């Protein structure tokens, strides 16, 4: 049995997410598929001012059904390795 590592899984997930997002962007003009291309934005903005160190990090993730389908396909492909 081959040993699979977490780095490969993360790479597959990111590539699947990206492929799904690109397909969603290409299908945006098609009104009948708007339920697949509608994005939900998840934001996380931790920040602190500690007198000697100040930080402000903004993370924003856009998810749609096609990007979710891309990630599910990526996990399936990863398991087939």
C-alpha positions in Angstrom: 0.0 0.0 0.0 1.3 3.4 -1.0 1.7 6.1 1.7 -0.1 9.3 0.8 0.8 12.5 2.5 -1.3 15.5 3.5 0.6 17.9 1.2 -0.6 16.1 -1.8 -4.2 16.1 -0.5 -4.0 19.9 0.1 -2.6 20.4 -3.4 -5.4 18.4 -4.9 -8.0 20.3 -2.9 -6.7 23.7 -3.9 -6.4 22.7 -7.6 -10.0 21.3 -7.5 -11.3 24.5 -5.8 -9.5 26.6 -8.4 -10.8 24.5 -11.4 -14.4 24.7 -10.0 -14.1 28.5 -9.6 -12.8 28.9 -13.1 -15.6 26.8 -14.5 -18.1 28.9 -12.5 -16.6 32.1 -13.9 -17.0 30.8 -17.4 -20.6 29.8 -16.8 -21.6 33.1 -15.1 -23.3 34.5 -18.3 -25.7 31.4 -18.4 -28.7 32.5 -16.4 -30.1 28.9 -16.1 -27.0 27.9 -14.2 -26.9 30.8 -11.7 -27.5 28.4 -8.8 -24.2 26.7 -9.5 -22.2 29.9 -10.0 -23.6 32.0 -7.0 -20.7 32.5 -4.5 -20.8 32.7 -0.8 -18.0 34.7 0.8 -16.5 33.6 4.1 -14.3 36.3 5.8 -12.0 36.1 8.8 -10.1 39.2 9.9 -8.0 38.8 13.1 -6.3 41.9 14.3 -4.5 43.1 17.4 -2.6 46.2 18.7 -0.2 45.1 21.4 1.8 48.4 21.6 5.0 46.8 20.3 3.4 44.6 17.6 0.3 45.4 15.5 -1.1 43.0 13.0 -4.2 42.8 10.7 -4.8 39.7 8.6 -7.7 39.5 6.1 -8.7 36.2 4.8 -11.6 35.8 2.3 -12.8 32.6 0.8 -15.3 32.4 -2.1 -17.3 29.1 -2.4 -19.8 28.1 -4.9 -21.4 24.7 -5.8 -19.0 24.2 -8.7 -15.9 24.8 -6.6 -17.3 22.4 -4.0 -17.8 19.9 -6.7 -14.2 20.5 -7.9 -12.9 19.8 -4.3 -15.0 16.6 -4.1 -13.7 15.4 -7.4 -10.1 16.2 -6.2 -10.6 14.1 -3.1 -12.0 11.3 -5.3 -8.9 11.5 -7.6 -6.6 11.6 -4.6 -8.1 8.4 -3.2 -7.7 6.7 -6.6 -3.9 7.3 -6.5 
